Amino acid sequence: MAAFNRYVICEEAMRAVRRLGITPQERGDTTAVSGSPDILELDDGSFAVIGTDITDQIGIQPLGDARCAADERIVRISRATLISAKKDIPDS
């Protein structure tokens, strides 16, 4: 079984260093009035996802082996967001 590592929450501010994929405007996923789905790489090498919070709708255990901890949220992003990010996701 693979080891599970939780990210340590630190007091220092995190910073986004790049977007994975094309912009929400290029995908047609934004109205320019509200937020837009996006996948960002952070300065520590981890990733952040901007999406619509669906935790209440899908539940904290959407699959038998997938659980959402109290400090986590399940977010929905468009298929186009993930597909456009594919080319920018590192292999390792």
C-alpha positions in Angstrom: 0.0 0.0 0.0 1.4 3.4 -0.9 2.2 5.9 1.9 -0.1 8.8 2.3 1.4 12.2 3.0 -0.8 15.1 4.1 0.5 18.6 3.2 1.5 20.5 6.3 -0.4 23.8 6.5 2.2 26.5 7.2 1.9 30.2 8.2 3.7 31.4 5.0 1.7 32.7 2.1 1.4 30.4 -0.9 1.9 31.7 -4.4 0.6 30.4 -7.7 3.4 30.2 -10.2 1.6 29.1 -13.4 -1.7 27.9 -14.8 -2.0 24.4 -16.3 -3.7 24.5 -19.6 -5.2 27.5 -21.4 -7.0 30.4 -19.8 -10.7 30.1 -18.8 -11.5 32.8 -21.5 -9.8 30.7 -24.2 -11.9 27.6 -23.1 -15.1 29.6 -22.8 -15.5 28.7 -19.1 -16.0 32.2 -17.7 -18.5 35.0 -17.9 -15.8 37.5 -16.7 -18.2 38.4 -13.8 -17.8 35.4 -11.5 -15.0 32.9 -10.8 -13.7 30.4 -13.4 -12.5 26.8 -13.1 -8.7 26.6 -13.1 -5.7 24.4 -12.2 -2.7 26.2 -10.7 0.8 25.1 -9.8 2.0 26.5 -6.5 5.5 27.6 -5.6 6.0 24.5 -3.4 5.3 22.2 -6.4 1.8 21.2 -5.3 -1.4 22.1 -7.2 -4.5 24.0 -6.4 -7.9 23.7 -8.2 -10.5 26.4 -8.5 -13.9 25.0 -9.0 -17.5 24.8 -7.7 -17.8 23.3 -4.3 -19.9 20.1 -4.6 -19.1 18.5 -1.3 -22.6 18.8 0.0 -24.2 17.4 -3.1 -21.8 14.4 -3.6 -21.1 13.6 0.0 -17.9 13.3 2.0 -17.4 9.7 0.7 -18.2 9.7 -3.0 -16.6 6.3 -3.6 -15.8 3.4 -1.2 -12.1 4.3 -1.1 -12.4 8.1 -1.6 -13.1 10.3 1.5 -13.1 14.0 2.1 -11.5 15.1 5.4 -12.9 17.9 7.5 -10.4 20.3 6.1 -11.0 19.4 2.5 -13.7 20.2 -0.1 -14.6 18.4 -3.3 -14.7 20.8 -6.2 -16.1 20.3 -9.8 -14.2 21.6 -12.8 -15.2 21.4 -16.4 -13.9 18.5 -18.6 -12.3 21.2 -20.8 -10.3 22.5 -17.8 -8.8 19.1 -17.1 -8.2 18.2 -20.7 -6.5 21.5 -21.5 -4.2 21.0 -18.4 -3.2 17.5 -19.5 -0.2 18.7 -21.6 1.2 20.7 -18.6 0.9 17.9 -16.0 4.4 16.6 -15.3 5.0 12.8 -15.5 6.9 12.9 -12.2 
